[in-house]
Each structure stands twice: as C-alpha cells, then as structure tokens.
Amino acid sequence: MKNILKLSFVLVAAALVFSSCNCFKKMAKNREDIQVTCTPEVLELTNGIVAADISVTIPAKYFNAKAVVKVTPVIVFEGGEVAGTPKYFQGEKVEENYTVVSKKSDGVYTLHAEFPYDERMKVSELQVRAEIKCPKGGCKELTLVNLNTGAVASEEELALMAQETPEALAMRKAFGLTVAQGVNVLQGDLNFSTVMIPMPNNYKKVTTEVVKVDIIYDINNSKVSKVAVKGLDGFKADVDEKAQNDRATQHLTVKGYASPDGPEQYNDKLSKARSESGKKALEKLLEGTGLEVDAAAYGEDWEGLKELVAASDIKDKNLILQVLGLYSSSAQREAEIKNMATVFEELKSDVLPKLRRSQVVNSTDIQGKTDEEIMALINAGDFNALGNEELLYAAESLITNGEQKVATLSHTAQKYNDLRAYNNLGIALSEVGQQEAALKAFEKAAQLGSTNSALSNNLALSNMANGKMAEADKYLQAADADAKAMAAAVKGDYSSAAKQLEGANAAIAYIMNKDYTAAKNAIAKDNSADADYLRAVIAKKEGDLATAKAQLNSAIAKNPALAQKAASDVNLKGLE
C-alpha cells in the first residue's frame, strides 16, 4: 500500500463532501480504509509495451449506489502525455453496463494500463484521472475532478486543459493522481546483434593454382618426342608469367605412369623411366629459370583408367568399373578385363594410350594481400581494389570500427549483390544501432536466396529489435536456441531466457528476475563500459550505493555517453 496515495484519496473523499456533487458526500465514510497499489511499483518495458495494474480496495458502504466514475490511466512525460483505455465504475442502482462497485462488501477493483513505449517515457509518471457523474447536484454529466484537492474543474480550467500547450499539460497533470514514477527500460539494453549469425567468407590468405600437362609416350617407351616437347609451350608460358609475380611460389613435379597392361614389375620400371625423361625434358625447357623439378613414379595408372572409362562412351563401361572395384590385385583386374575381348580392344585403342604418360604439374601457391595491405586500402576508401571475399574477410576479422564495417559491407553488398554481404551488413547495422536499416538488409538477403537457418535466426532477432514480435515469431521455429531465448526475454519470461543466454544479455535477464548474484556472475569476465553499467544497476538494487557509484564512474570513464543514460535511468535514481 502506498501511504501517499491513500492520503490523496482521503483528501479527495473529504473534499468531495463539500463539493456540488451531492451524491459523493457519503463516499467519505470509511475513507481511511481505501488502499491503492500499482503493480509493478516501477513500470517496466516489455515487448515494446509499458503496462501496469492499478488496484483500489474500496470498503463496504463507501461507493454511492447512483454514482458513475470514469477512471483514465495517463502516462505523463516532459512535453507530452498518452492516455490509456479508461474504465468505468458504477453504483448498484446505475442502469449501465460498467463495473459495479458493491456497497454491501469490501471489493478490490483493478484498472489495467497499457501504453506503446515512447523513448520520452523513460522519465515519466503514471497517473489516474477521474471524471464523476451522478443524478443530483452539479455533476449530471461526467466532470473532471482534481484527485489531489477534490475540486471539480471549472469551465475556464476545462477550456485551458483542452489545449495542447505546456500550461494545459501542467494543469492536466495537476488534476491527476500519480501512482508510479519512471519506467525500467533495461530490457531495451538487450543486444540482439551479439547472437546474430554471420555468414562466412571464402577468403584464403594463400590460394593454390594447379596446371597439368601430359607427355604421351609410345607403348613400352620412355623417350620424349619432339611433338610432346612442343606441347609444353603453354606450360612454359604459364611458368614464366607466374615467375613475374613476387607473390607466387611455384612447385614443379613430373609424375610418371604406365598403362595397366603387361607385367606389373615391368610397368613400375617404365613409369620411373618416364618420370625421369619427363623431368629432363622439363628442366631443359625451363633452363635458366632457377626452378627445381621433382620427379616421382606411380606405376600402373589404375585411377587414371577409372577416370577415363567413367568419362567415356564405352558401351560396357559400368561393367569395367565394376571389375575395377571388385578386385584389388593388378593381375586379377587385367586378366578379367582381357577376358572381355571386345571391351579390351576398345580400351586398347581409345583409353590405354592416354595412360602411357608422364604428367607435368605446376602447383603454385599465391600469397594474397596481407592484413595490413587490405586495411590500408579500406582506410583509403579504395574498396574497388579489393574483391568480394577480401572485403567480407576484412569486415569479419580486421575492422573494429562499426561505421567503417558498415561502409565496407554496404559497398560489397551493392557491388556483388551477395546474400552473405547483406546478411553481415544487417549485423553490422544492428551493432551500431541502426535497427530499421538492419532489418532491410536481412530482408534483401532473403530475396537473394532461400532463407537458411542463419538468416531465419537473424530475421527473427532483427524484427524483435524493431518491436515486431509477431513478425519475429514467423522465423523463430527455424531459429537457434539463443534467438528463442532472446524472444523469451522480450516477452518478459526472464527465467527461461537467463538459462540460455550469456554475458550482458544473461545479466539483464537475471536482473529483471531479481537474481543479482547470477547477474554478476554472467558478466564477471567482462570489463566493458556496458558491463560496469550493469554492475552499477545491480549494486544499486542490492542497496550497495558505494559500489554502485564506483561502477557507474568506471562505466562513464570508459564511455562518457553513459552519463546521460544514467541521468534518466530509474534503476540508478538517487545515485549521484
């Protein structure tokens, strides 16, 4: 029970005895027993709504049987006010369909107040205003009553209060009875971006390019022909070109093979001879480049046979592949294939000659731009000098400034129209507080491809951040546990939310659930300004003002903007 509210109602009842509204005179009886409560005592932001239940306990024989009272909840803030849904109460002899106040017994009557949240409501008062009507006296129509003095508004006062001026607002406020002060907007500090899911880039600091050319030999031969050497001209040109790139490291290898027909031991020697002849031919071709050439022999090329058969138009190729998979012995494989005379003849003419080879391979590692080089280009605003993957990588791993991250991702999203870029842009925008723009970025990502689990997760969270809980619910089924926990927090189910969330988000849920020890543990390793601010809130709620002041000072030292936030935070009210 609020004593000041009880006193106010006592004054109202006493003053009404002498008012011109005769039917209210007897309502002064048992006035000491009137009780008024507001739940919660400090209003709370929940899912974009500020709500409260105002309860009045009215004793028996108090309410006049012929009276009607209209009670309107109003939330008042600097420069404005918002009226909630009014509720009407009537005596037992009134022929209306309002809530009947019994004269025979005590009763508790509740008025629900609910308002869409406005930033100005952070510093506000919740009031009730009353209008009275009875068949006798000067209040035959609903008439505004000053609940602090009991006086009925004059025509002049009503005319003034009908205006939208600071004076009118002040007078309307003077006629209302304050039942709660301030709104706890801690829920608004939930950080949705921390549980959003970025999409990965494919940037590699080192990429490998592989070029292969086959030197074909005659059957049972390891001599490199002039035609084969001529066929290496393109390979040499590639080597020479890459030699001019100081980021490229070339690895040259010659791999010798034999077709899998004939004795296995003989073919092993033949493949070695081909690797060595191929190496000599390549070294001669690249003489003067300073590049080393490695050689290796691989014997009978059964894997090459599988690849060529699988890619061929041979009628019985599936049977050949079945035989190759059924036997591991080279001799058994060869024997079974030779038993298929027609098939083997086709292999001899179309496939086996291609396997009498040495394969010349250039595997080149190309070093990408260093982190320093990438950031130098970004700092210079030269985004066009970087590719999509480089820009995505920089935004994920290198850039720490939020606005620069947004600029980088905005460029790559627009230039490459990449789903990943728009998704990650949405996260970056959310991080810097641009929630409407973030939602548009996620929606653009959804237009570019199917909505995967990560995007569903982010669309749910972004809609929550924009106060669109009904829309967020459409994506929650496909979202992860963190997103669902954030939804629980937004809806005021802090107990469920705290079990899944981590860090500052968990601390907020624990604070709202009045579990201050768990809240402190959740941010124990977090030394950020926001964590210090939360520690100040916790200490204030625990009554430890010295710690609250110290933590708030620490938070402001790290982020001076928090001083303004603290000045209007009901959780830190009275902390100087």
Disulfide bonds with the S-S distance in Angstrom:
Cys21-Cys139 1.68
